[in-house]
Amino acid sequence: MESKKYLFENAPINKAVISLVVPTVISQLITVVYNMADTFFIGQIGDPNQVAAASICMPLFVLLTGMANLFGIGGSSLISRSLGTGNSDKAKRTCAFCVWTAAATAVLYGIIVFLLKGAILPVVGANEDTYGFCSQYIFWAITIGAAPTVLNTGLAHLVRSEGYAKQASFGMTMGGILNIILDPIFISTFKLEITGAAIATMLSNLIATIYFAVLIIKKQNNTVLTINPVYYTLGMKIPFEVLTVGLPSSIMNIMGVFSNICMNRLMVSYCNEAVAGTGIAKKVDMLTYAIATGMSQGVIPLIGYNYSSKNFKRMMSAVKKTFAYSLIVALTGTMFLLLCAGPVVKAFINDPLTVEYGSTFQRIICVTGPCISITMIIITLFQSVGRKAAPLILSLMRKGCLDVPLMFLMNYIIGINGIAWATPMTDFIAMFTAICMFAPFWRELKKEI
């Protein structure tokens, strides 16, 4: 713990930020890559209906990420703030609460999706051509794989809360690489097609979860991290603190699901190739989102620790560095996707109509990269210091409250491309609002120095 305390308190700010951010960004990118791998290997089958089915199921799968963020980010923030005030007992009990509540919630969700799939799948956009494929995918990836998926991501956040960014990155990266290796084996070699993709995802998340559990058990004598249910508690205001701080990130995922469902339903009114093209474009664009998320989530422990210990100057330096790095990378990624949209989409599937739709959507959606970077860092900053209202408002603005009405409006005005334009329009408005919320908070901090 002493080396981690040095990282939070005394290490040069560049070193501290990079030490925490780089492994987190890598793990986020690997997560996106393995999600893209599913689409890529399914696309090699040459069946747009299976690619569309994977896209239709994605919102249901993303809800698991929402659960992981609810307990992972909420728990990470509370653990780092507890450590900053020297309350290691609360930090340990927070970890146990997050692990076991997240596991129970995930299992319950997986059972509900399985029992109600007949009603759920048509709502999220499945039709007679894709329903069977969707049913196969959700059984393995969500019903069986819910708990491993939630715990894999959630445990990575918790491990990162005490400064173990490299270990968190290794676990996430290992799961991603395993999925990329297992995908072609189950999809092509075993000829399981979309079912194979789902099985590969479930197994890779399970193995990563086992890694994190073993890591925590090995370090339990030198860390506040624990999976021992003896420390589980609903007291000390832990549930309230975890859930209210983690809620904005979870809401963002949940509203993102709602947004994707609406987009899929609008796209499917044109054709399944439009749904497939949109799915590919959004998955590729997740690279930008992954970088922004990794940058922001990586510095949660550093910001939370220094805020609670009232080292505001160091905290502000960390925020400035993170802003600079994130914007540079986001602008680079946006330029690449603008210039290379066609070849990138074609790499996933060689269906001319799907490539045409996907390339157009990719060029539209990718312009939002820098906006996402700014908004995500501001949201995470507020979460790190324990503020609840601002992150929730910004999360609701980014997904659901603005983009869905804009999808319908823009679809009515200019047709199918208008559906895609709703995303950058929404993110620009959210960024402007985030800056307006951030400015007075920043001025308050300056007065404290």
QUITA-V395788 format. One record per helix or strand of 3 or more residues. SS is the DSSP state (A for helix, B for strand). FROM is the first residue (numbers start at 1). TO is the last residue. If there is no record, write none. Layout:
BEGIN
ss:SS from:FROM to:TO
ss:SS from:FROM to:TO
END
This chain:
BEGIN
ss:A from:2 to:9
ss:A from:13 to:43
ss:A from:48 to:84
ss:A from:88 to:115
ss:A from:117 to:124
ss:A from:131 to:144
ss:A from:146 to:160
ss:A from:165 to:189
ss:A from:193 to:218
ss:A from:229 to:231
ss:A from:238 to:268
ss:A from:272 to:298
ss:A from:300 to:308
ss:A from:312 to:346
ss:A from:352 to:384
ss:A from:389 to:401
ss:A from:403 to:414
ss:A from:416 to:448
END
